[in-house]
Amino acid sequence: MRNKKSSPKDDEVSGERLQKVLANNGHGSRRELEKMIEEGRIELNGKPAKLGDRYNNGDKVKINGKLINIRRFARKDTRTIMYHKPLGELCTRKDPEGRKTIFDNLPRLHNGRWVTVGRLDINTAGLLLLTTDGELANKLMHPSNEVEREYAVRVLGEVSAEQLESLRNGVMLEDGKANFDDIIDAGGSGANHWYHVVLKEGRNREVRRLWESQGIQVSRLMRVRYGNITLPRTLKPGKWCNVEETDLRELRKLVQKKKPTPNTAK
């Protein structure tokens, strides 16, 4: 009786490169994971992993000494959703103080796990993207890809033209220079005034810190767009919806590496 030969599809499922599997599970980009392998921070079946190692079902993987739960899924099975985060919720899986987290309202998964594309602090509401494609999440967050984030900001008091110019040109924060790529006056009345601001990185509390650098207090902050994905007006706080396939394709295009244009000059 002849042994059953494994199909190419079986080989692909049972032998993906370790860094690809870990990236799909949300543990970093492939490049970051390759560096971690070189630094000896990743173990495969009790031994330091090497570049070129492949993951097979049942293998034991540790990162920095911690056992990792690996879930396998094909890209066609990945999901990406948008969630309207309310004020007061945390972007963490578990809170020691028992406070509500975004994961309390998300759909349960039978395969993979939700990876947040960036975070919003407890006092910031609005659009959160979540995906089971860890590599896509890392690309969308990486500063080199310069994916736009747009926020609606309500500030207290008058804002001068000089202050707006400073915010556009850049101010020095404790973690380096930062600026808004665009500032749009959205109107308001009395002491409250609304602006829409755009930036291409996601440093901790960056929007608030930029306004505070000018002595301006932010009274409300809401993310309304990430890349080409805009928070629908019909999506209520605490609710989620699937990202349409056409929008997801456009989102992937934002982080695709562009091939250099050949130099045809003679």
KEKE-3310 file (N, C-alpha, C; in steps of 0.2 Angstrom, whole numbers, plus 5000, padded with zeros to 4 digits):
npx = (5004:5003:5010:5001:5003:5008:5000:5004:4997:4995:5009:5011:5003:5008:5021:5025:5035:5043:5043:5033:5021:5021:5020:5007:5000:5000:5012:5022:5030:5037:5050:5054:5052:5061:5073:5072:5073:5087:5093:5091:5079:5068:5062:5061:5053:5060:5073:5085:5078:5081:5084:5074:5069:5054:5037:5027:5012:5008:5021:5031:5032:5042:5043:5054:5055:5042:5028:5020:5003:4999:4989:4982:4978:4971:4974:4963:4953:4954:4948:4942:4937:4928:4927:4917:4923:4918:4919:4929:4932:4944:4959:4963:4966:4963:4959:4967:4959:4947:4940:4929:4933:4937:4936:4926:4915:4917:4915:4916:4929:4933:4944:4961:4965:4959:4968:4972:4973:4983:4980:4968:4967:4959:4951:4948:4937:4930:4935:4941:4951:4951:4959:4962:4973:4988:5000:4996:4990:5002:5009:5000:5002:5015:5027:5034:5026:5017:5002:4987:4979:4964:4957:4943:4943:4939:4942:4945:4943:4951:4960:4975:4981:4994:4997:4991:4999:5011:5008:5006:5019:5027:5032:5042:5041:5042:5047:5052:5051:5035:5020:5005:4998:4988:4976:4959:4947:4932:4922:4911:4904:4904:4914:4919:4927:4928:4940:4947:4960:4975:4987:5002:5007:5007:5010:5010:4996:4998:4990:4983:4995:5001:4992:4992:5005:5004:4997:4983:4968:4961:4945:4937:4940:4941:4943:4941:4944:4955:4967:4960:4948:4933:4924:4908:4893:4882:4886:4885:4891:4901:4897:4901:4906:4908:4922:4921:4924:4930:4934:4944:4953:4958:4964:4974:4982:4987:4998:5007:5022:5030:5037:5053:5054:5061:5076:5077:5084:5097)
npy = (4994:5011:5025:5040:5054:5071:5085:5100:5111:5106:5106:5119:5124:5117:5122:5136:5150:5155:5168:5174:5167:5172:5186:5186:5183:5194:5199:5207:5216:5207:5210:5215:5204:5196:5202:5200:5186:5185:5191:5181:5180:5173:5157:5140:5126:5124:5127:5140:5150:5150:5160:5156:5145:5135:5135:5122:5113:5112:5114:5122:5139:5152:5169:5180:5172:5168:5158:5156:5157:5150:5153:5147:5153:5156:5169:5172:5170:5180:5194:5211:5224:5239:5249:5258:5267:5271:5284:5281:5267:5255:5251:5237:5220:5214:5222:5226:5233:5230:5238:5243:5236:5238:5225:5219:5221:5216:5205:5187:5176:5162:5158:5164:5181:5197:5211:5227:5241:5253:5263:5270:5282:5281:5293:5296:5295:5287:5281:5264:5253:5235:5220:5203:5200:5201:5206:5216:5225:5229:5235:5246:5254:5257:5270:5273:5271:5281:5283:5292:5299:5306:5318:5324:5338:5347:5362:5373:5391:5405:5403:5408:5414:5413:5402:5392:5391:5387:5374:5368:5370:5363:5358:5356:5342:5331:5319:5322:5331:5337:5338:5344:5338:5344:5356:5360:5372:5369:5376:5382:5388:5401:5397:5385:5377:5369:5359:5350:5339:5332:5319:5309:5299:5289:5293:5292:5300:5311:5321:5328:5333:5341:5352:5356:5361:5373:5379:5377:5370:5353:5348:5339:5324:5315:5301:5301:5296:5284:5282:5277:5274:5279:5284:5279:5289:5282:5272:5268:5273:5260:5250:5239:5236:5227:5230:5235:5225:5232:5244:5238:5233:5245:5250:5241:5244:5256:5253:5245:5241:5252:5250:5255:5267:5264:5270:5278:5287:5292)
npz = (5000:4995:5002:5006:4996:5001:4996:4987:4993:5006:5010:5010:5020:5032:5033:5034:5034:5049:5054:5046:5050:5064:5062:5056:5066:5074:5081:5077:5063:5048:5046:5059:5066:5061:5065:5078:5079:5075:5086:5095:5102:5100:5102:5095:5097:5109:5106:5100:5088:5070:5055:5042:5047:5048:5053:5059:5062:5079:5084:5096:5101:5108:5113:5119:5130:5133:5131:5115:5109:5094:5080:5066:5050:5034:5022:5015:5024:5033:5043:5044:5053:5058:5073:5083:5096:5112:5124:5139:5137:5137:5127:5128:5132:5144:5160:5175:5184:5181:5172:5158:5142:5124:5119:5125:5117:5105:5090:5093:5088:5079:5073:5073:5080:5086:5081:5085:5076:5079:5094:5105:5118:5135:5136:5123:5109:5095:5078:5077:5069:5067:5065:5059:5052:5056:5050:5041:5050:5057:5046:5043:5054:5055:5055:5043:5032:5032:5034:5034:5048:5054:5065:5074:5084:5099:5106:5119:5121:5112:5097:5090:5074:5073:5082:5076:5064:5070:5074:5062:5056:5065:5081:5096:5105:5120:5115:5103:5087:5081:5071:5063:5048:5042:5046:5049:5050:5058:5064:5077:5093:5105:5119:5114:5101:5085:5077:5063:5062:5054:5054:5052:5060:5075:5089:5107:5114:5105:5098:5108:5115:5106:5104:5118:5119:5114:5124:5124:5128:5126:5124:5119:5110:5095:5084:5067:5055:5046:5036:5021:5027:5034:5048:5049:5050:5054:5063:5079:5095:5103:5094:5080:5063:5047:5037:5020:5006:4995:5000:5009:5000:4995:5006:5009:4998:5002:5009:5002:4995:4984:4968:4963:4950:4934:4929:4914:4908:4897)
capx = (5000:5008:5009:4998:5008:5006:4999:5008:4993:4997:5015:5011:4999:5012:5028:5026:5041:5041:5042:5026:5016:5021:5017:5000:4997:5001:5018:5026:5031:5041:5057:5055:5053:5068:5078:5071:5076:5094:5095:5090:5074:5063:5063:5056:5053:5066:5080:5085:5075:5085:5081:5073:5065:5047:5032:5023:5006:5010:5027:5031:5036:5042:5046:5056:5054:5035:5025:5015:4998:4999:4983:4984:4972:4973:4972:4956:4949:4955:4943:4944:4931:4929:4923:4916:4925:4915:4924:4929:4934:4952:4961:4967:4962:4961:4961:4967:4954:4940:4936:4927:4938:4934:4935:4919:4909:4919:4913:4921:4933:4934:4951:4964:4963:4959:4974:4970:4977:4984:4976:4965:4967:4952:4947:4947:4932:4930:4936:4946:4951:4954:4960:4965:4979:4993:5005:4992:4990:5009:5011:4996:5004:5022:5028:5037:5020:5013:4995:4984:4974:4961:4953:4939:4945:4935:4946:4942:4946:4953:4966:4977:4984:5001:4997:4990:5005:5016:5006:5008:5026:5030:5034:5046:5038:5047:5049:5054:5047:5029:5016:4999:4999:4983:4971:4953:4942:4926:4917:4909:4901:4906:4921:4921:4928:4930:4945:4949:4967:4977:4994:5003:5010:5002:5013:5005:4993:5001:4986:4982:5001:5002:4988:4994:5011:5002:4993:4976:4965:4957:4939:4934:4944:4937:4946:4935:4947:4961:4968:4954:4942:4930:4919:4901:4888:4876:4889:4884:4897:4900:4895:4906:4904:4914:4925:4919:4930:4933:4938:4950:4958:4961:4968:4980:4986:4991:5005:5010:5029:5031:5043:5056:5054:5067:5079:5078:5088:5104)
capy = (5000:5017:5031:5046:5060:5077:5090:5107:5115:5104:5108:5127:5125:5115:5124:5143:5153:5157:5176:5175:5165:5176:5192:5185:5183:5201:5199:5212:5215:5202:5213:5216:5197:5193:5205:5196:5179:5186:5193:5175:5182:5168:5150:5136:5119:5124:5130:5147:5150:5153:5163:5151:5140:5135:5133:5116:5113:5108:5117:5127:5145:5157:5175:5183:5167:5167:5153:5160:5153:5151:5151:5147:5154:5158:5176:5173:5169:5186:5199:5217:5228:5245:5249:5265:5267:5276:5287:5277:5261:5254:5247:5232:5214:5213:5227:5224:5236:5228:5243:5240:5236:5237:5218:5217:5222:5214:5198:5182:5173:5155:5157:5171:5185:5204:5215:5234:5246:5259:5263:5277:5282:5281:5299:5298:5291:5286:5275:5259:5247:5229:5215:5196:5200:5205:5209:5222:5230:5232:5240:5252:5258:5259:5277:5274:5271:5288:5282:5297:5298:5312:5318:5330:5341:5353:5366:5379:5397:5407:5400:5413:5412:5411:5396:5387:5391:5383:5367:5366:5369:5358:5360:5351:5338:5328:5313:5324:5336:5334:5343:5342:5339:5349:5359:5363:5375:5366:5380:5382:5394:5402:5395:5379:5378:5363:5358:5343:5339:5326:5318:5303:5295:5288:5293:5292:5307:5316:5326:5332:5336:5346:5357:5358:5364:5380:5382:5376:5364:5349:5346:5333:5321:5309:5300:5300:5293:5281:5280:5278:5272:5285:5282:5280:5292:5278:5267:5271:5271:5253:5245:5238:5234:5225:5234:5232:5222:5237:5248:5234:5233:5252:5251:5237:5248:5262:5251:5241:5244:5254:5248:5261:5269:5263:5276:5277:5292:5290)
capz = (5000:4995:5006:5002:4995:5003:4991:4988:4997:5013:5012:5012:5027:5037:5033:5033:5038:5056:5055:5043:5055:5070:5059:5055:5073:5077:5085:5074:5056:5047:5047:5066:5069:5058:5069:5085:5078:5074:5092:5099:5107:5098:5102:5092:5100:5114:5103:5097:5081:5065:5049:5037:5051:5046:5058:5058:5067:5085:5086:5102:5100:5113:5112:5126:5135:5134:5126:5111:5106:5087:5077:5059:5046:5027:5021:5013:5030:5038:5044:5046:5055:5061:5079:5086:5103:5116:5129:5145:5136:5136:5121:5131:5132:5151:5164:5182:5188:5179:5168:5152:5136:5118:5117:5127:5112:5098:5089:5094:5083:5079:5070:5073:5085:5084:5082:5085:5071:5083:5100:5107:5125:5138:5135:5116:5106:5088:5074:5078:5065:5070:5059:5061:5048:5060:5046:5038:5056:5058:5041:5044:5060:5054:5053:5036:5027:5032:5033:5038:5054:5055:5071:5076:5090:5101:5110:5123:5120:5105:5094:5085:5068:5075:5085:5070:5060:5074:5074:5055:5055:5070:5088:5099:5111:5124:5111:5096:5084:5078:5068:5060:5041:5039:5051:5045:5054:5058:5067:5084:5096:5112:5121:5111:5094:5082:5071:5060:5061:5051:5055:5048:5064:5080:5095:5112:5115:5101:5096:5114:5117:5101:5106:5124:5118:5113:5130:5122:5131:5122:5128:5116:5104:5092:5077:5062:5048:5046:5029:5017:5031:5038:5053:5047:5054:5057:5067:5085:5100:5106:5089:5075:5056:5043:5032:5014:5002:4990:5005:5011:4995:4995:5012:5007:4993:5005:5012:4997:4993:4977:4965:4960:4943:4931:4926:4907:4905:4894)
cpx = (5004:5005:5006:5002:5004:5005:5003:5004:4995:5004:5015:5008:5004:5019:5029:5032:5038:5039:5035:5021:5015:5018:5010:4996:4998:5006:5023:5027:5036:5048:5058:5056:5059:5074:5078:5074:5084:5097:5094:5084:5068:5065:5058:5058:5060:5072:5079:5083:5081:5081:5080:5069:5057:5043:5028:5018:5009:5017:5026:5035:5036:5045:5047:5055:5046:5032:5019:5010:4997:4992:4984:4977:4975:4971:4965:4951:4950:4949:4945:4938:4933:4924:4923:4917:4922:4921:4923:4931:4941:4953:4966:4963:4959:4963:4961:4962:4947:4936:4934:4932:4934:4932:4929:4914:4911:4916:4918:4923:4934:4941:4954:4962:4963:4965:4971:4975:4978:4979:4973:4965:4960:4948:4946:4942:4934:4932:4942:4946:4954:4954:4963:4971:4984:4998:5002:4992:4997:5011:5007:4999:5011:5023:5030:5031:5016:5006:4992:4979:4971:4957:4949:4941:4941:4940:4943:4946:4948:4959:4969:4980:4991:5002:4996:4996:5010:5014:5007:5015:5030:5033:5038:5043:5044:5050:5051:5049:5041:5025:5010:5000:4994:4978:4965:4949:4935:4920:4916:4906:4904:4913:4924:4922:4931:4935:4945:4956:4969:4985:4995:5007:5005:5006:5008:5003:4996:4996:4985:4989:5003:4998:4990:5000:5010:4997:4985:4974:4960:4951:4936:4939:4941:4941:4940:4938:4953:4962:4962:4947:4939:4924:4912:4897:4883:4879:4889:4890:4895:4898:4901:4902:4910:4916:4924:4925:4934:4937:4944:4955:4962:4966:4974:4985:4990:4998:5008:5017:5029:5037:5046:5055:5060:5070:5081:5082:5095:5109)
cpy = (5006:5022:5037:5052:5066:5082:5096:5111:5113:5106:5115:5128:5123:5117:5131:5145:5156:5164:5178:5173:5170:5183:5192:5185:5189:5202:5204:5211:5209:5204:5213:5209:5194:5196:5201:5189:5180:5187:5187:5176:5177:5161:5146:5129:5119:5126:5136:5146:5153:5156:5157:5145:5141:5132:5127:5116:5109:5111:5122:5133:5149:5163:5178:5178:5165:5163:5157:5155:5155:5149:5152:5148:5157:5166:5177:5173:5175:5190:5205:5221:5235:5246:5256:5265:5272:5279:5282:5270:5260:5250:5241:5226:5213:5219:5225:5227:5234:5233:5240:5241:5236:5230:5215:5217:5219:5207:5193:5178:5166:5153:5164:5175:5192:5207:5222:5237:5252:5258:5270:5277:5282:5287:5301:5293:5290:5280:5271:5254:5241:5224:5208:5196:5205:5209:5216:5227:5233:5237:5246:5256:5260:5266:5278:5274:5277:5287:5288:5295:5305:5312:5324:5332:5347:5356:5371:5385:5399:5404:5405:5410:5409:5404:5390:5386:5386:5376:5364:5365:5365:5362:5354:5348:5334:5322:5315:5329:5333:5340:5340:5343:5344:5350:5362:5365:5372:5370:5379:5388:5395:5400:5389:5380:5371:5363:5351:5344:5332:5325:5311:5298:5294:5288:5294:5299:5312:5322:5331:5336:5342:5352:5360:5362:5372:5383:5381:5369:5360:5347:5340:5331:5315:5308:5298:5297:5290:5278:5282:5277:5277:5282:5284:5284:5288:5273:5271:5269:5264:5248:5244:5236:5231:5230:5231:5230:5227:5242:5245:5234:5240:5253:5247:5241:5253:5259:5246:5245:5246:5252:5254:5261:5268:5269:5275:5282:5290:5295)
cpz = (5000:4999:5002:5002:4998:4997:4992:4993:5005:5015:5014:5019:5032:5037:5031:5037:5044:5057:5051:5047:5061:5068:5058:5061:5077:5082:5082:5066:5054:5048:5054:5069:5067:5063:5076:5085:5078:5081:5097:5104:5105:5098:5098:5094:5105:5112:5100:5090:5076:5059:5044:5040:5049:5052:5056:5064:5073:5088:5092:5101:5106:5111:5119:5131:5137:5129:5122:5108:5099:5084:5069:5055:5039:5026:5019:5018:5035:5038:5046:5047:5058:5067:5081:5094:5106:5121:5135:5144:5135:5130:5123:5132:5139:5155:5171:5186:5186:5175:5161:5146:5130:5116:5120:5122:5105:5097:5090:5088:5084:5077:5070:5079:5083:5086:5081:5080:5075:5089:5101:5115:5128:5137:5127:5113:5098:5084:5076:5073:5068:5065:5062:5057:5052:5056:5043:5044:5057:5052:5041:5049:5059:5051:5045:5031:5027:5031:5037:5043:5054:5061:5071:5083:5093:5107:5114:5122:5113:5103:5089:5079:5069:5078:5080:5066:5063:5073:5067:5054:5059:5076:5091:5105:5114:5120:5104:5093:5081:5075:5065:5052:5038:5045:5047:5051:5053:5061:5074:5086:5103:5113:5117:5103:5091:5077:5069:5059:5058:5052:5053:5053:5070:5087:5101:5114:5111:5099:5102:5115:5112:5103:5113:5124:5116:5118:5128:5125:5126:5126:5126:5110:5101:5085:5073:5055:5050:5039:5025:5021:5035:5042:5050:5052:5058:5062:5074:5090:5103:5101:5084:5068:5052:5038:5025:5010:4998:4995:5008:5006:4994:5001:5012:5002:4996:5008:5008:4995:4986:4974:4962:4953:4940:4928:4919:4904:4903:4895)
residu = (MET:ARG:ASN:LYS:LYS:SER:SER:PRO:LYS:ASP:ASP:GLU:VAL:SER:GLY:GLU:ARG:LEU:GLN:LYS:VAL:LEU:ALA:ASN:ASN:GLY:HIS:GLY:SER:ARG:ARG:GLU:LEU:GLU:LYS:MET:ILE:GLU:GLU:GLY:ARG:ILE:GLU:LEU:ASN:GLY:LYS:PRO:ALA:LYS:LEU:GLY:ASP:ARG:TYR:ASN:ASN:GLY:ASP:LYS:VAL:LYS:ILE:ASN:GLY:LYS:LEU:ILE:ASN:ILE:ARG:ARG:PHE:ALA:ARG:LYS:ASP:THR:ARG:THR:ILE:MET:TYR:HIS:LYS:PRO:LEU:GLY:GLU:LEU:CYS:THR:ARG:LYS:ASP:PRO:GLU:GLY:ARG:LYS:THR:ILE:PHE:ASP:ASN:LEU:PRO:ARG:LEU:HIS:ASN:GLY:ARG:TRP:VAL:THR:VAL:GLY:ARG:LEU:ASP:ILE:ASN:THR:ALA:GLY:LEU:LEU:LEU:LEU:THR:THR:ASP:GLY:GLU:LEU:ALA:ASN:LYS:LEU:MET:HIS:PRO:SER:ASN:GLU:VAL:GLU:ARG:GLU:TYR:ALA:VAL:ARG:VAL:LEU:GLY:GLU:VAL:SER:ALA:GLU:GLN:LEU:GLU:SER:LEU:ARG:ASN:GLY:VAL:MET:LEU:GLU:ASP:GLY:LYS:ALA:ASN:PHE:ASP:ASP:ILE:ILE:ASP:ALA:GLY:GLY:SER:GLY:ALA:ASN:HIS:TRP:TYR:HIS:VAL:VAL:LEU:LYS:GLU:GLY:ARG:ASN:ARG:GLU:VAL:ARG:ARG:LEU:TRP:GLU:SER:GLN:GLY:ILE:GLN:VAL:SER:ARG:LEU:MET:ARG:VAL:ARG:TYR:GLY:ASN:ILE:THR:LEU:PRO:ARG:THR:LEU:LYS:PRO:GLY:LYS:TRP:CYS:ASN:VAL:GLU:GLU:THR:ASP:LEU:ARG:GLU:LEU:ARG:LYS:LEU:VAL:GLN:LYS:LYS:LYS:PRO:THR:PRO:ASN:THR:ALA:LYS)
# end
